[in-house]
Amino acid sequence: MEDPFCIIGDFNELLNQDNKLGGKPFYSTPSALSLSQLIDEFYLEEIKLSGSAFTWSNRQKPPHLIRERLDRAFCSPLWLNRFPLTFLTKGAALCSDHNPIVLNTSSSRPSFKKLFHFQFAWVSHPDFNDVVSSLWDSSSMDALPCRLTSFSNILKRWNRDVFGHVDVLKMRILEKVSCLETEDLFSEDLQQVTNELKWVLDAEEAFWLQKSRQNYIVSGDRNTRFFHTVAKHHVRRRWIDSLVLDNGERVTDPKGIAFAFVNHFSNIFTSASPLDASFVECLFLNCITASEASVLCSIPSLDELRAAVFSLGPFKAPGVDGFQACFFSEILGSYSGPSLSVCRANAEDFDTVKAILDLFSNLSGQEINYSKSGLFFSRNVPDSQRVVLGRILDCPLGKLTIARLQDVMFLLNM
């Protein structure tokens, strides 16, 4: 079916053992198999039921009480895309052995402050690599957290002013293609617009691929509808429409739910009278040797860090900075890290360093930005000598600080 649809009612069938509590064990019947085949044939999604999972009971007292899930609602993928937050609520069974179920298609969501998330679709933009290169190099003297913070702020503005909204761009380009095709002739404008359309389709696919977090699908297969459906399914699964408090009260207001979570975990991880846990230290035995402990506490090498980061799934949950592993592996993997060079403050050593850097640049194909590098001398180097040596590398002079030690070129007078 091309139109979105939803089916709701008493199906009078169980799909698995979880749909039944009490009585004889569940066993599959021909009608239950027919319902399962219908669900598979039309790719139906069962709509989430808020509260208890059962909608029918024989209204007996334990141990003869039997409860089952007979009333359901199914929807097509198109319905799910249009109403991603659809859910069911259950009323009280007053005059029947069935609980009435109500379909809620409300699409309203609480307005919370949106956090930054790196969008993999940005990579497909033809100007993105230049943006990353210029912005990353401009903050090369800062520590990594500061770089990511400033970088995310600039990317927000770049996304708003340059990249734009993918759906809006797609509609505009499709209109251009339709207008040019009506002329019944091939033109360079049509070819250019067709290339723009391909880029927008790639960006759309990358956007929904990232949201779906499907790692086993090959990029470029135009699985946009599949990615979109999976992403909407994630939204529905994460959505909390109600919460039962410790006192039995059910909260449905989104702000009330958020406050209940904050209050619950605040009570767990804080204490008005913390205890001194030093008296239990004697209960822990040394399970590793001193050498093994030294290895575990050692600072990992750059190769170990690179291997650990690049082995992460590209679309796994991002850190507090909003950058997923795909940013570090796909984008920064082509950028070399900061280097540290140590030499004596004389013209011969400076010429040697310059030759080494030029050789590295020729072999790697990565150009060294001397204007964003730094020269740092020890105190016993005269100012006149610093100026003369600085002209060899054409690097700005700076003051050495511990925070910048890992990002600059340190020149030592020996």
N, C-alpha and C positions, 0 to 999 in steps of 0.2 A: 504494500500500500504506500502511495506517495504522500498521503496526508497524515499528520500526526493524530494518534488516537489513544484512548485510554479505556480499559475494561475494568469494571469494578462490580463486585457482588459476591454472592455465596456460591463458591465453586464446589463445595461439599466433597473435597478431596484433600488428602494429605500428600505432601511431596517428600517428606523424610521424617525420621524419628523425632527431630527437634520440634515438629509441629504437633506433638501429642504428649500429654502428661497423664499418667495413670491408665488403668485398663490393660488390655492385651497389647503386646508389642506391635509396632507398625510393620505392615507388609505391603508391597507394591501390588496394585490392582491394575487391570487393563485400562480402566478409565483414568487412573493416575498416570500411567504411561502415556496415554493420549494427551493429557494436559502438559506433560513434560515435553512431548514432541511439538505441541503447538507453541510452547515458549521458545524452543530452539528454532523452529521454522521461521517465526516472525521476529526473532531477536528481541523478545520482550524483556523488559526490566521490571522486577517486582518493586513496588513503591514501599518505602520504609514505613512501618507502623510504630508510632510513638507510644511508649508505655509497655504494658504487658503484651506478650507475643501471642496470646490465645484470644479467640473471639467467640468460642462456643463452650458450653459446659453442660453436663447432665444434671446439674443443680442438686447433686447428692452430697452427703457429708463424707469426709474421709473415713475409712480407706476406699470408699466406693466412688469418690469424686474422679471424673474424667474431664479433662480440658483439651481442646483441639483448636488449631488454626484453620478454619474453614472459609472465612471471609477474607478476600484479598483484592488487590488492585494491581494491574499490569499496564505498562505503557510502552509505546514504541520509542525507538531512539530519537525520532524527530520531536516527539512530545517531551522527552527528557531534555533535549536541547533548548526547547522553548520555555520549559518550566523546570529548571534544574533543582529547585528547592521544594519540589512537590513532596508532601508527606501525608500520612493518614493519622487521624486521631480516633480514639475509641471512647464511646459513651457507655453509660451504665445499662446493664440488661435488666429492665424493669418488668416488662410484660412478655418477654421472650427468652428462650435459652441462648439466643445470639446477642452479642453486643453490636450496637449500630456503629458503623465506621463512617467517617467523614473525610472527604478528599479536600486537602488544603493546597491550593496552587499559588499561594502568596509568594511573590518574588522579592519582597522587601527584605533587606539585610541591614543590620546595624552599621552605622557609619563610624568606623574606627580609623585611626591614622594609618595610612598605608606605608609599609616599610619598603625599602629599596630591594629589588630583586633583579639580578642581571638577566637580561633577555638574550637567549641564544640567537634569536632572529636578527639581532643587530649585526651579527657577524656577516650576514649576506649582503649588507649595504656596501656599495663600492667604496665609500669614503671611510668606512669604519676602521680599517687598519691604519690609515693615516691619523685618525683621531686618537687611537690608542697610542701610537708611537709618539705623537707630539705631547699628549697629556702625560704619558708615563715618564717620558724623558724630562719634562719640565719639573717634575717632583722627585727627581732621582736622588736628591740630597736628603729626603725625608725618610723616616722609618716606614715600614710596610703598612701598619694600621693607618697612619696619617695619609699615606698615598691612596689607600683604598677609600677613605672617607672623602677626600677631595675629588677623587676620580668618580665616585658615585654621584656626587652633587653635580658635576659637569655632565655626566651621562644623562641625568634626568632632564637637564635643559636641552641637550642634544637630541634626545628622544622626542621631546615636545616640539622643538623648532625645526629639526631636519628630518628625522626618521618618519614621524607621523604615525597615524593609526592605520594598521594594515588593511582592515576592512574598507575604510573610506578610500584609501589609495586603490584598492582592487576595483571598487565600483567605478571610480573615475577613469581608470585605464581601460576597463571593459567598454565604457561609453566611447572612449576615443577609438578603440579598435572597431567598434560597430560603425562609427561615422566614417572612418577611413576605408573600411571594406565595402561600403555602399558605392564608392567611386569606381569599383571594379577594375582597379589597376594597382600594380605593385609600385610602391614608392619607398624612399628612404625613411619617411616619417612612419610608415606602417611597420617597417623593420625595427625602428627604434622603439616604438610603442610595444611591439611584440617582445622585445628584450626586456623592457620594463615590466611587462606582465609576468614574464618568467621569473624575474627577481622577486616580485610581490608574491607569487605562488610559492617560491622557495621560502620566503620569510614567513608566510602563513603556516606552511608545513612545519618549519622549525619552531614556531611559537607554540603550536598545539602538541608537537612532539615533546617539548620540554615540560609542558603542563601534564601530559599523560604519563611521563616518566617510564616509557616503554623502551627498554634497551635492546630488545631483540628484533626490532623492525629496522630494515635498511633505509637510511635516509635517502630521499629522492624518489620514493615509490608513490608519492602523492597520496599518502594515507591520511589526508587531512580530516575526513569525516570520522574515521576510526579514532584518531588521536583526540578529536573534539569530544566524541562520545565517552572515551575513557576518562578524559579530564573532567567532564561533567559528573561522571560517576564518582570520582574522587571528591568533588565538592559535596555531593549528596552524602557520601559516607562520613565525611568529616563534620558535617553540619550537625549541631546539637540543638534540637528544638525545644527540649525540656530537660529539667534536672531535678531529682528528688533530694532534698536536704536531709540532714541527720534527724530532724524532728518530723519527717514524713511529709513536709510541705513540698509541693511540686511548683517549680519556678519555670515560667515560659518566656518571660521578658528577657531579651538578649543582654541588656545591661545588668539585670539581676543575676543571670547565669555567669557573666564575667566576674561580677563581684563575689559570687559564691566560690568560684575557683580560686581567686586571689586570697580570699579569707581562709579557705581550707588549707592551702599550701603554706600560707603565712603562719598558721597555727602549728603546722607540722614541723617547719624548719626554724622556728623561733621558740625561745623558752624564757620565762620570767625568772627561773632559778636554775641556770645551767650547772651541771655537775662536773667535778674534776675527774677526768678519765685516766689520770696518771696511775691510779692504783691497779689498773688492769694491764699495764704494759708488761708486767712479769708473766702474764699468761701467754704471750706470743713468743714462740721459739724462732731462732734464726734458721730459716729454711734454705738460705743461699749463702755462699761464701762471700768473703770481702771482695775478691776479684770480680765475682759475678755482679755484686752490688755496684761496683765501680763502673762496670760496662753498662749496666742499666741506667745509671745516673749520668753517663757521659752525654755530651751534646752531640746530636746526630749530624752526620756530614751532609753536604749539599746533595750528593748523589742519593743518599738514603731519603732525604726529604723529597727530592724529585720523584723517586720511585714510589714513595708512599702516596703522594698527591696524585700522580698520574695513574695510579692503579684504582683510584676511586671511581665509582660510577659517575658519568658526566652530569646527570640530572638528579643526584641525590640531594637531600635537604641542605640548603645553604647555611653558612655560618651567620653570626650576628651581623656581619658586614653586608650580607645579601648576595655574596658571590658564590656560585656553585663551582664544583670541580672543573666543569667545562671551561670556565674562564681561565683558570690557571694552566690547564693542559692544552687547550686548543689555541688560546690567544697568547699567553705569556710564554708558552713553550718555544716560540720562535725568537724571544728576546733573551739576550744574555744578561746575567746578573751583574751587580757591581763588582769591580775588580780593585785589588789593593796591590800597588807596586811600591817597593822600597828600594832606594838607591842613594848613592852619595851625591851631594849637591855640587857637581862639577859638570862642565860641558860634555865631557866624554861619556859619562854615565847617562846624561840626558839624551844624547844622540842614540845611545844603545836602546834606551826605553822607547824612543820614538820609532826606531827601526823595528822593534818587536811588535809594537802596536800596529804599525803599518802592515807588517807581514800577517798578523792576525786578521786584520780587516780584509786583506786581499784573499786569504784562504777561506774565511768564513762567509764573506759577502756582506758582513754587518759593518756599517760605517760607525766609527767612534765620534761622538759629539764632544769635541774638546771644550767647546764653550760652556758645556754643562758639567764638565769635570772640575776638579779642584786641586790646587798645589798647596802643600802644607810643609813648612820648614821648621827645623828646630830653632831654638832661641839664638844660637851662636852663629847663625847665617846672617850676614849684613843685608840691609834692605837693598842696596845697589846690586848685590849679587843675585838676590831673589828676582829682581826685575829682568836682569839679563837672561837668567835661566828660564824664566817664565815665557820669554819670547820664543824659545825653541819649541815648546809644546803648544804655545798660544792658549794657555789655560789661565783662568782667573785665580788670583791669590785669595786664600781664606784662612780662617782661624780654626785650629783643630779642637774638636770637642769629642767626647766619648760617644755621643749619639751618632756622630757622622763617621766614626772611625771605619766602619764596615762598608761605607759607600764612597770613599774618596781615595785619591792617590796620595800616599804619604811619602814625602821625600825627606830622608834623614841625612844630616851632615855627619860624616864619620871621619 
